[in-house]
Amino acid sequence: MALELATQFAEQVTLSQLVQNLVYASGVVGAIFVVVGLLLIDIGGTRTQHSFNSGIEKVVGFFIGFSVYFLIGFAFWASQYYIMEGYTLTDTIKDWWAGGALSNSLAQHVDPAVFPGLNNFQIFIFFLAVFAGIVNVLLHFAVAERMKASAYYTTAFVAAIVSSIVSWITWGSVGPLTVLGFHDFFGVGFVYLFPAGMAMVFVPKLGVRPGMFEPHPKVYEYHPPSNAMLAIGIMTIFAGLPMIILSCMFFFDPEALAVSVTMATTSIGIALNNYAAAWAGGAIMGAIIAYSTRKFSYLLFGPLAGYVAGAGGLDIYLPWQMFLVSMGSPFVAYVIYEFLQKRGIDDHKLIPLMGGVGAYGLIMIGLTHAGTLRGGYLGIEEGLYAFQGSEISLMMQLAGVLTCLGAGIVTAWVISFIFEHTTGLRVSEEDQAIGLDKVMWDLNHEEPTAENKAS
């Protein structure tokens, strides 16, 4: 059957559009690499008796968030651009929920006068859906082995919706806070601070895992099975993130002109070199702390801390500035982590690394780059949404940090209250000690022998 060329809108499927499609598709691949890296970290750091259950809960939680984002989450984030044009959230939902008109249209069948660059926006659904899943994976690191599966999966569903709303408020260029000057290139607020806020509520309520700080009758010491696997996971994340950086940019005429998602002036080369500097600075200071304290965990904390601290400003720093800012981040993680350990608070990643270091990085943007123009949208010359019509300020950075952490805290408190008064939030200490692989799935990690097979 001959293709009806008369019905096609060629402007939607040009070579330049294809190049942009490939850029955003590479961001999806990079985000999936991050998921793989996080799962490798889970394998290396989770007690063997929980390893399968912990990993599979992360995978299921990921796909719950992923699916909810396809269902409705993207419509929340995209609404900032509809509202900019005088439309409403309802209009956005009609177009971009899972059954929406634009989310289910072929790009070449949509008049660019109605919606230009449709393929890019459709790919962005996939891209951001992966991050909705990553939020749930990160949260699971703080509640693994202790939170009931029913409570976690319910939390994953709710978190995907709330994090989508937080992304509308704090990530982009014309959201309620971003248009006023809050700056966050990578989405540190809704991806890292939001689940860290939830962890601040959940971790104290769930208590300490058997053997973590003192011997338990069945678990003398909490022993991660493979520190080498932790390092492999971290380097997998390092390999995936550069592709995501490209997807946090808009590309305008001339076709190679990159503008940050925040509408700050930037370039691809500077952003990528900032990323490299962030990891290097964090790695070096992490190594200094590790060798000074003889605590190997800071060798692993360091590079991730440098990245988390720098992620919000990858578009506006110069590489030497990024290196210096990232060097401070492992020390922030060190202070918070040691504080938690001395008080017997069983969290080793989210609160010190995502919460503390993420907040440090966003605040440093306000201290070092106050007055930098950004926000609005290219082509708009006046009004609230004028291109680069707002400035970075310390007050707006603080407002963004408090908004993201607060959203996580409130979400977790409400969920905790409901489950504590219904089916329960916490796995029993006995089941934690035995291991959920055995309790839930009858998996035995001992080498099979005639004796234990008979028992």
C-alpha positions as CSV (number, residue, x, y, z in Angstrom):
1,M,0.0,0.0,0.0
2,A,1.4,3.4,-1.0
3,L,2.3,5.8,1.8
4,E,0.0,8.8,1.9
5,L,2.7,11.5,1.8
6,A,0.0,14.2,1.6
7,T,-1.0,13.5,5.2
8,Q,2.6,13.8,6.6
9,F,4.1,16.8,8.3
10,A,7.7,16.6,7.1
11,E,8.9,19.3,9.6
12,Q,8.3,16.8,12.4
13,V,10.6,14.1,11.0
14,T,13.6,16.0,9.5
15,L,17.2,14.8,9.9
16,S,17.8,17.4,12.6
17,Q,14.8,16.2,14.5
18,L,16.1,12.6,14.2
19,V,19.4,13.7,15.7
20,Q,17.6,15.3,18.6
21,N,15.5,12.1,19.0
22,L,18.7,10.1,19.2
23,V,20.2,12.5,21.9
24,Y,17.1,12.0,24.1
25,A,17.0,8.3,23.4
26,S,20.6,8.0,24.6
27,G,19.5,9.7,27.8
28,V,17.0,6.8,28.3
29,V,19.9,4.3,27.8
30,G,22.0,6.2,30.3
31,A,19.2,6.2,32.9
32,I,18.8,2.4,32.5
33,F,22.6,2.1,33.1
34,V,22.1,4.0,36.4
35,V,19.4,1.5,37.4
36,V,21.7,-1.4,36.6
37,G,24.4,0.3,38.7
38,L,22.1,0.7,41.6
39,L,21.1,-2.9,41.5
40,L,24.8,-3.9,41.5
41,I,25.3,-1.8,44.6
42,D,22.4,-3.5,46.2
43,I,23.9,-7.0,45.4
44,G,27.2,-5.9,46.9
45,G,25.8,-4.2,50.0
46,T,22.9,-6.4,51.1
47,R,23.1,-9.3,53.5
48,T,23.1,-12.5,51.6
49,Q,19.9,-13.8,53.3
50,H,18.0,-10.8,51.9
51,S,19.8,-10.4,48.5
52,F,17.1,-11.8,46.1
53,N,14.2,-10.2,47.9
54,S,15.9,-6.9,48.2
55,G,16.8,-6.8,44.5
56,I,13.4,-8.0,43.3
57,E,11.6,-5.4,45.5
58,K,13.7,-2.7,43.9
59,V,12.8,-4.0,40.4
60,V,9.1,-4.2,41.1
61,G,9.2,-0.8,42.8
62,F,11.0,0.6,39.8
63,F,8.3,-0.6,37.4
64,I,5.5,0.7,39.7
65,G,7.0,4.2,39.5
66,F,7.8,3.7,35.8
67,S,4.2,2.7,35.0
68,V,2.6,5.4,37.1
69,Y,4.7,8.0,35.3
70,F,3.4,6.8,32.0
71,L,-0.1,6.8,33.3
72,I,-0.2,10.4,34.7
73,G,3.2,11.6,36.0
74,F,4.5,13.2,32.7
75,A,1.3,15.3,32.5
76,F,2.2,17.0,35.8
77,W,5.7,17.9,34.7
78,A,4.7,19.0,31.2
79,S,1.9,21.2,32.6
80,Q,4.4,24.0,33.3
81,Y,4.8,24.6,29.5
82,Y,1.0,24.5,29.0
83,I,0.4,26.9,31.8
84,M,3.0,29.2,30.2
85,E,0.9,29.3,27.1
86,G,-2.3,30.0,29.0
87,Y,-3.7,26.5,29.2
88,T,-4.4,24.4,32.3
89,L,-3.3,21.2,34.0
90,T,-6.5,19.6,32.7
91,D,-5.5,20.4,29.2
92,T,-2.1,18.8,29.8
93,I,-3.6,15.7,31.2
94,K,-6.0,15.4,28.2
95,D,-2.9,15.4,25.9
96,W,-0.3,13.5,27.9
97,W,-1.9,10.9,30.2
98,A,-1.4,7.3,29.0
99,G,-4.4,7.6,26.8
100,G,-3.9,11.2,25.8
101,A,-4.1,12.6,22.3
102,L,-0.5,13.6,21.9
103,S,1.1,10.7,23.8
104,N,-0.6,8.4,21.3
105,S,-0.1,10.3,18.1
106,L,2.5,9.7,15.3
107,A,4.7,12.7,15.1
108,Q,4.4,13.0,11.3
109,H,0.6,13.2,11.7
110,V,0.6,16.2,14.0
111,D,0.8,19.7,12.6
112,P,3.9,21.4,14.1
113,A,1.8,24.5,14.5
114,V,-0.1,22.4,17.1
115,F,2.9,20.8,18.8
116,P,6.4,21.0,17.3
117,G,9.0,18.3,18.1
118,L,6.5,15.8,19.2
119,N,8.9,12.8,19.1
120,N,11.2,14.5,21.6
121,F,8.4,15.0,24.1
122,Q,7.3,11.4,23.6
123,I,10.8,10.1,24.2
124,F,10.9,12.3,27.3
125,I,8.0,10.3,28.8
126,F,10.2,7.2,28.7
127,F,13.2,9.2,30.0
128,L,11.5,10.7,33.0
129,A,9.6,7.5,33.7
130,V,12.9,5.8,34.4
131,F,13.7,8.5,36.9
132,A,10.3,8.0,38.6
133,G,11.4,4.4,39.0
134,I,14.9,5.4,40.2
135,V,13.2,7.5,43.0
136,N,11.7,4.2,44.3
137,V,14.9,2.3,44.0
138,L,16.8,4.9,46.0
139,L,14.1,4.9,48.7
140,H,14.3,1.1,48.9
141,F,18.0,1.4,50.0
142,A,16.8,3.1,53.2
143,V,14.0,0.7,54.0
144,A,15.3,-2.6,52.6
145,E,14.9,-5.7,54.7
146,R,12.6,-3.8,57.2
147,M,9.6,-2.5,55.4
148,K,6.7,-4.8,54.4
149,A,6.4,-5.3,50.7
150,S,2.8,-4.1,50.7
151,A,3.8,-0.9,52.4
152,Y,6.8,-0.3,50.1
153,Y,4.8,-1.0,46.9
154,T,2.1,1.4,48.0
155,T,4.7,4.0,48.8
156,A,6.2,3.5,45.4
157,F,2.9,4.2,43.8
158,V,2.3,7.3,45.8
159,A,5.9,8.5,45.5
160,A,5.7,8.4,41.7
161,I,2.8,10.8,41.7
162,V,4.2,13.1,44.4
163,S,7.7,13.2,42.8
164,S,6.1,14.1,39.5
165,I,4.3,17.1,41.1
166,V,7.6,18.1,42.8
167,S,9.3,17.9,39.4
168,W,6.7,20.3,38.0
169,I,7.4,22.8,40.8
170,T,11.2,22.5,40.8
171,W,12.7,21.2,37.6
172,G,12.5,22.9,34.2
173,S,12.4,26.6,33.4
174,V,8.8,27.8,33.9
175,G,7.6,25.8,37.0
176,P,6.3,27.7,40.1
177,L,9.8,27.8,41.8
178,T,12.1,27.6,38.7
179,V,10.5,30.7,37.2
180,L,11.3,32.6,40.4
181,G,15.0,31.6,40.4
182,F,15.4,28.1,41.9
183,H,18.1,26.4,39.9
184,D,18.5,22.6,39.5
185,F,20.0,21.3,36.3
186,F,19.8,17.6,36.9
187,G,16.7,17.3,39.1
188,V,18.5,16.8,42.4
189,G,15.5,18.0,44.2
190,F,12.8,15.6,43.0
191,V,15.2,12.6,42.4
192,Y,17.4,12.8,45.4
193,L,16.1,15.1,48.1
194,F,12.5,13.9,47.9
195,P,13.3,10.2,48.7
196,A,15.8,11.4,51.3
197,G,13.0,13.3,53.0
198,M,10.9,10.1,53.0
199,A,13.9,8.3,54.5
200,M,14.0,10.8,57.4
201,V,10.6,9.5,58.5
202,F,10.8,5.8,57.5
203,V,14.2,5.0,58.9
204,P,13.5,5.8,62.6
205,K,10.2,4.1,62.4
206,L,11.6,0.9,60.9
207,G,14.4,0.6,63.4
208,V,17.8,-1.1,63.2
209,R,18.5,-4.3,61.2
210,P,19.8,-7.2,63.3
211,G,23.5,-7.2,63.7
212,M,24.0,-3.7,62.3
213,F,25.3,-2.0,65.4
214,E,25.4,-4.8,67.9
215,P,25.3,-8.6,67.9
216,H,22.0,-10.3,67.5
217,P,21.4,-13.9,68.6
218,K,21.0,-15.0,64.9
219,V,23.1,-12.3,63.2
220,Y,26.4,-11.6,65.0
221,E,27.4,-8.9,62.5
222,Y,25.9,-7.4,59.5
223,H,28.2,-8.4,56.7
224,P,27.9,-7.0,53.1
225,P,28.9,-9.9,50.7
226,S,30.9,-8.0,48.1
227,N,32.6,-4.6,48.4
228,A,34.0,-5.1,44.9
229,M,30.5,-5.3,43.5
230,L,29.8,-1.9,45.1
231,A,32.7,-0.4,43.1
232,I,31.5,-2.0,39.9
233,G,28.0,-0.5,40.5
234,I,29.4,2.9,41.1
235,M,31.4,2.8,37.9
236,T,28.4,1.6,36.0
237,I,26.6,4.7,37.2
238,F,29.6,6.8,36.2
239,A,29.3,5.4,32.6
240,G,25.6,6.1,32.2
241,L,25.2,9.6,33.5
242,P,27.0,11.5,30.7
243,M,24.2,10.4,28.3
244,I,21.6,11.8,30.7
245,I,23.4,15.2,30.8
246,L,22.7,15.6,27.1
247,S,19.0,14.9,27.7
248,C,18.8,17.8,30.3
249,M,19.2,20.3,27.5
250,F,17.1,21.9,24.8
251,F,18.4,22.4,21.3
252,F,17.5,25.4,19.3
253,D,18.4,27.0,16.0
254,P,21.2,27.0,15.0
255,E,20.6,23.3,15.5
256,A,23.7,22.6,17.6
257,L,22.9,25.4,20.2
258,A,22.4,23.7,23.6
259,V,20.5,25.6,26.2
260,S,20.1,24.1,29.7
261,V,16.7,22.8,30.8
262,T,16.8,25.7,33.2
263,M,17.4,28.1,30.2
264,A,20.8,29.0,31.6
265,T,23.5,29.7,29.0
266,T,25.7,26.6,28.8
267,S,27.5,24.3,26.3
268,I,27.8,20.5,26.0
269,G,31.5,20.5,26.5
270,I,31.4,22.5,29.7
271,A,28.6,20.5,31.1
272,L,30.4,17.2,30.5
273,N,33.7,18.5,31.8
274,N,31.9,19.7,34.9
275,Y,30.6,16.2,35.4
276,A,34.1,14.8,35.2
277,A,35.4,17.4,37.6
278,A,32.6,16.6,40.1
279,W,33.5,12.9,40.2
280,A,37.2,13.6,40.4
281,G,36.9,16.1,43.2
282,G,34.6,13.8,45.2
283,A,36.8,10.8,44.6
284,I,40.0,12.6,45.8
285,M,38.5,14.0,49.0
286,G,36.7,10.7,49.7
287,A,40.1,8.9,49.4
288,I,41.7,11.4,51.8
289,I,38.9,10.8,54.4
290,A,39.0,7.1,53.9
291,Y,42.8,6.8,54.4
292,S,42.7,9.2,57.4
293,T,39.9,7.3,59.2
294,R,40.7,3.8,57.9
295,K,37.0,3.6,56.8
296,F,36.7,2.2,53.3
297,S,33.1,3.4,52.8
298,Y,34.3,6.9,52.0
299,L,36.3,5.5,49.0
300,L,32.8,4.6,47.6
301,F,31.0,7.6,49.1
302,G,33.4,10.1,47.6
303,P,32.8,10.0,43.9
304,L,29.0,9.7,44.3
305,A,29.0,12.6,46.8
306,G,31.0,14.8,44.3
307,Y,28.5,14.0,41.6
308,V,25.4,14.6,43.7
309,A,26.8,18.0,45.0
310,G,27.6,19.1,41.4
311,A,24.6,17.8,39.5
312,G,22.4,20.8,40.1
313,G,24.9,23.2,38.6
314,L,26.5,21.2,35.8
315,D,25.3,23.8,33.3
316,I,26.6,26.9,35.1
317,Y,29.9,26.1,36.9
318,L,33.3,26.1,35.3
319,P,35.2,22.9,35.7
320,W,37.7,24.3,38.2
321,Q,34.8,25.6,40.3
322,M,33.0,22.3,40.1
323,F,36.1,20.5,41.3
324,L,36.4,22.7,44.4
325,V,32.7,22.4,45.3
326,S,32.7,18.7,44.8
327,M,35.7,18.3,47.1
328,G,33.7,19.6,50.0
329,S,30.9,17.1,49.5
330,P,32.5,14.0,51.0
331,F,33.2,16.0,54.2
332,V,29.4,16.8,54.3
333,A,28.6,13.1,53.9
334,Y,31.2,12.2,56.5
335,V,29.8,14.6,59.2
336,I,26.2,13.5,58.6
337,Y,27.0,9.8,58.3
338,E,29.1,9.7,61.5
339,F,26.3,11.6,63.3
340,L,23.8,9.0,62.3
341,Q,26.0,6.1,63.2
342,K,26.8,7.4,66.7
343,R,23.0,7.6,67.3
344,G,22.3,4.2,65.9
345,I,20.2,5.4,63.0
346,D,20.4,2.7,60.3
347,D,20.7,4.6,57.1
348,H,23.9,4.6,55.0
349,K,23.0,6.2,51.8
350,L,19.9,8.4,51.4
351,I,20.1,10.8,54.3
352,P,23.9,11.5,54.3
353,L,24.5,11.2,50.5
354,M,21.3,12.2,48.8
355,G,19.8,14.5,51.5
356,G,22.8,16.1,53.0
357,V,25.1,16.3,50.0
358,G,22.2,17.1,47.7
359,A,21.2,20.1,49.9
360,Y,24.8,21.2,50.1
361,G,25.1,21.2,46.3
362,L,22.0,23.2,45.7
363,I,22.9,25.8,48.4
364,M,26.4,26.2,47.0
365,I,24.8,27.2,43.7
366,G,23.1,30.1,45.5
367,L,26.3,31.1,47.3
368,T,28.6,30.9,44.2
369,H,26.2,31.9,41.3
370,A,23.7,34.3,42.7
371,G,22.6,36.7,40.0
372,T,23.1,34.3,37.1
373,L,20.3,34.7,34.6
374,R,18.1,31.7,33.8
375,G,14.5,30.6,33.6
376,G,11.7,31.4,31.3
377,Y,11.6,30.2,27.7
378,L,13.6,31.1,24.6
379,G,11.6,33.5,22.4
380,I,9.5,35.1,25.2
381,E,10.8,38.6,25.7
382,E,8.7,40.0,28.6
383,G,6.6,38.9,31.5
384,L,6.9,36.1,34.1
385,Y,8.1,33.6,31.4
386,A,10.6,35.9,29.7
387,F,13.8,34.1,28.6
388,Q,16.4,34.3,31.4
389,G,14.0,36.6,33.2
390,S,15.0,35.5,36.7
391,E,18.2,35.2,38.7
392,I,19.6,32.5,40.9
393,S,19.4,33.5,44.6
394,L,20.3,31.8,47.9
395,M,16.8,32.3,49.2
396,M,15.2,30.5,46.3
397,Q,17.8,27.6,46.6
398,L,16.8,27.2,50.2
399,A,13.2,27.3,49.3
400,G,13.7,24.6,46.7
401,V,15.6,22.4,49.2
402,L,12.9,22.8,51.8
403,T,10.1,22.1,49.3
404,C,11.6,18.8,48.1
405,L,12.6,17.5,51.5
406,G,9.3,18.7,53.0
407,A,7.3,16.9,50.3
408,G,9.1,13.6,51.1
409,I,8.7,14.1,54.8
410,V,4.9,14.7,54.6
411,T,4.4,11.9,52.1
412,A,6.2,9.4,54.3
413,W,4.5,10.6,57.5
414,V,1.0,10.1,55.9
415,I,1.9,6.6,54.6
416,S,3.4,5.6,57.9
417,F,0.4,6.7,59.8
418,I,-1.9,4.7,57.6
419,F,0.1,1.5,57.7
420,E,0.9,1.7,61.4
421,H,-2.9,1.8,62.0
422,T,-3.8,-0.9,59.5
423,T,-1.7,-3.8,58.1
424,G,1.6,-2.7,59.6
425,L,4.8,-1.1,58.3
426,R,7.6,-3.2,59.6
427,V,8.9,-6.7,59.0
428,S,9.3,-8.5,62.3
429,E,12.8,-8.7,63.8
430,E,12.7,-12.5,63.7
431,D,12.0,-12.5,59.9
432,Q,14.7,-9.9,59.4
433,A,17.2,-12.1,61.2
434,I,16.2,-15.2,59.3
435,G,16.3,-13.3,56.0
436,L,13.4,-12.5,53.7
437,D,14.8,-14.8,50.9
438,K,13.9,-17.7,53.2
439,V,10.8,-16.3,54.7
440,M,9.2,-15.1,51.5
441,W,10.6,-17.4,48.8
442,D,11.9,-20.4,50.7
443,L,15.4,-19.7,49.2
444,N,18.3,-21.3,51.1
445,H,21.7,-19.8,50.6
446,E,23.6,-22.6,52.3
447,E,25.4,-25.1,50.1
448,P,23.0,-28.1,49.7
449,T,23.9,-31.2,51.7
450,A,22.0,-34.3,52.6
451,E,21.4,-33.0,56.1
452,N,20.0,-29.5,55.3
453,K,18.0,-30.9,52.3
454,A,16.3,-33.4,54.7
455,S,15.6,-30.6,57.2
